[in-house]
Amino acid sequence: MKRRNYGIDLLRIVAMYMIVLYHCLLLGGVINKATQIGIGSINYDISWLLDTLCYCAVNCYALISGYVGVKSKFKLQNIIKLWFQVLFYSVVLNIIIWVTIPNVPINKGLLIQMLMPISFERYWYFSAYFILFAFMPFLNLLLNKLDKSMATKLLITLILVCSFGETFIFRAKTFLSLQSGYSAPWLIILYLIGGYIKLYGWKFWKYDRTVYFSMAILSFAVFLLLGGEQSHGRVLINYPAPTMLFMGIALLNIFSKLSLNSRIIQGDIYE
């Protein structure tokens, strides 16, 4: 019987809150207001520092998929259940908007998009994950058949080409079709990295917390030095950027090594 890694469950929760905070900063208008105040202000610095600390959370989810999926049995019903969940929220949220907000247009095109969230990429992560899911059996076969030496070479190649290359070399962002990380190919790469970590661990550094915070500070410092959002400052605040990738890996390492059990998670202190 496999022992559940509750540290990974905790990382899912933490990453979820990080994504919520990130969207509050961006879509809630906090960053926009801070940008109006101007670069160099305390509002600007704090809002973008928080954004930087949270930005790797999406990478964490794809890394987790590889970490837990590489040794798991492929179950088609999992993606079907997830599809129905996404469809439910797609329909319910649109109905709530149409009922509560006056003058919101309703037409045939919007109704079709609402009922076909994958085809129209209404939620980009789920559309990309749907494609990743189809390839999981083959990705698992690849990772499990390769010996450690070849798997390590594959890992290093993926990071050099798809992270460092995408960030510093291939300035035409259509070159690798990673779409700044908003794509199925990037999720597939993260899945392979997460699966590798599950099989062989991560021996490229010792101190995960140091890596996480140093990469965040580096990203933030470069962001300010290059002129912020209005210039080229986001070069390291991007899903495929090495800093964001290493921050996600560091968090995966930190939480996967936590000594947690069901009693701790449930708060059972009486037995």
Residue pairs with C-beta under 8 A, 6 or more apart in sequence:
4 262
5 68
5 256
6 258
6 260
6 261
6 262
6 264
6 265
7 255
7 256
7 257
7 258
7 260
8 64
8 67
8 68
8 255
8 256
9 265
10 255
10 258
10 260
10 265
11 60
11 64
11 251
11 252
11 255
11 256
12 61
12 64
14 57
14 251
14 255
15 57
15 58
15 60
15 61
15 64
15 251
16 57
18 53
18 54
18 56
18 57
18 60
19 54
19 57
19 58
21 50
21 54
22 51
22 54
22 55
22 57
24 30
25 31
25 47
25 50
25 51
25 54
26 51
30 47
31 47
31 48
31 51
31 229
33 43
34 41
34 43
34 44
34 46
34 47
34 48
35 44
35 228
35 229
35 230
37 43
37 44
38 44
39 224
39 227
39 228
39 230
44 228
45 224
48 220
48 223
48 228
48 229
49 216
49 220
51 237
52 216
52 219
52 220
52 223
52 237
53 216
55 219
55 237
55 239
55 244
55 247
56 244
56 245
56 247
56 248
56 251
57 248
58 125
58 181
58 239
59 181
59 190
59 239
59 244
59 245
59 247
59 248
60 248
60 251
60 252
61 125
62 129
62 132
62 186
62 187
62 190
62 191
62 194
63 190
63 191
63 193
63 194
63 197
63 248
63 249
63 252
64 194
64 252
65 129
65 132
65 187
65 190
65 191
65 194
66 139
66 190
66 191
66 192
66 193
66 194
66 195
66 196
66 197
66 198
67 194
67 195
67 197
67 198
67 252
67 256
68 198
69 136
69 140
69 191
69 194
69 195
70 139
70 140
70 143
70 144
70 194
70 195
70 198
70 199
71 140
71 198
72 140
74 136
74 137
74 140
78 133
79 130
79 133
82 126
82 129
83 118
83 130
86 117
86 118
86 123
86 126
87 115
87 117
90 114
90 115
90 117
90 122
90 123
91 114
91 115
94 110
94 114
97 104
98 104
98 106
112 120
113 120
113 122
114 122
117 123
117 126
117 127
118 126
118 127
118 130
121 127
124 182
125 187
127 184
128 182
128 183
128 184
128 186
128 187
129 184
129 187
131 184
131 187
131 188
132 184
132 187
132 188
132 191
135 188
136 191
139 188
139 191
139 192
139 195
140 195
142 192
143 151
143 192
143 195
143 196
143 199
144 199
146 154
148 199
148 200
151 196
151 199
151 200
152 196
152 200
154 192
154 196
155 192
155 193
155 196
158 189
158 192
158 193
159 193
159 242
159 245
161 176
162 176
162 178
162 185
162 186
162 189
162 240
163 240
163 241
163 242
163 245
164 242
165 176
166 173
166 175
166 176
166 178
166 240
166 241
167 235
167 236
167 238
167 240
167 241
167 242
170 176
173 179
173 180
176 185
177 183
177 185
178 185
178 186
178 240
179 186
180 238
180 239
180 240
181 238
181 239
181 240
182 239
186 239
186 240
190 245
190 248
193 245
193 249
194 252
197 249
197 252
197 253
197 256
202 249
202 253
205 211
208 250
208 251
208 253
208 254
209 250
209 254
211 246
211 247
211 249
211 250
212 246
212 247
212 250
212 251
212 254
215 242
215 243
215 244
215 246
215 247
215 250
216 243
216 247
218 236
218 243
219 236
219 237
219 241
219 243
219 244
222 233
222 235
222 236
223 229
223 233
223 234
223 236
223 237
224 233
225 233
226 232
226 233
226 235
227 233
235 241
236 242
236 243
236 244
237 243
237 244
238 244
262 268
263 269
263 271
